[in-house]
Amino acid sequence: MITNYTVTGMTCGHCVAHVTEEVSAIPGVTDVKVLQAGPMTVTSDSAIDFDAVSQAVQEAGDYQVALA
């Protein structure tokens, strides 16, 4: 399953790395692609709860996430 999100607040590659790391740690996530401009694509075995994605993004830093 592929789900697209938009992440706001990222300003550098370090931000992208943190978001990628945190979202990748969600159980069931098999791949994460994040661009500094905001688009994020999450590939998973099954549907991932939006709250889990939101919490992971917030753990990475002062960022916000929305479904694209």
BELPENOR-V732406 format. One record per helix or strand. SS is the DSSP state (alpha for helix, beta for strand). FROM is the first residue (numbers start at 1). TO is the last residue. Records with the same first field share a line. If there is no record, write none. Layout:
SS->FROM-TO, FROM-TO
//
This chain:
beta->2-8, 29-34, 39-44, 64-67
alpha->13-24, 50-60
//
